[in-house]
Amino acid sequence: QVQLVESGGGLVQAGGSLRLSCAASGRTFSSRPMGWFRQAPGKEREFVAIIWSGGGTTYADSVKDRFTISRDNAKDTVYLQMNSLKPEDTAVYSCAAHRGGSFIATTSYEYWGQGTQVTVSS
């Protein structure tokens, strides 16, 4: 069974940091672009960041210069380092594998994980 499992979420004060992990099982995603999305209560799921097969990265403007996406292909794991967190970063964060198409569209991804909750207090 192919699975992506996120971990690392939690409660943090504004200005703090968290590192999220997305671990793959059942198959390898080392050759696939991998993305992080988030969904806040009452809002649509939105694009956060993607790491391309060659290692390049693209970020949403709202997280640029604060978040860093990376991957360890030996561990088949993708990370999201989040610094200078703000209350508006509060959301469920999910990872998924890009299958083609617009990188900001949720329909361009598959194998969604269950998500991990990030809560930033002011």
Salt bridges, closest charged atoms under 4 A:
GLU46 OE2 - ARG38 NE 2.62
ASP61 OD1 - LYS64 NZ 3.04
ASP89 OD1 - ARG38 NH1 2.89
ASP89 OD2 - ARG66 NH1 2.74
GLU110 OE2 - ARG32 NH2 2.62
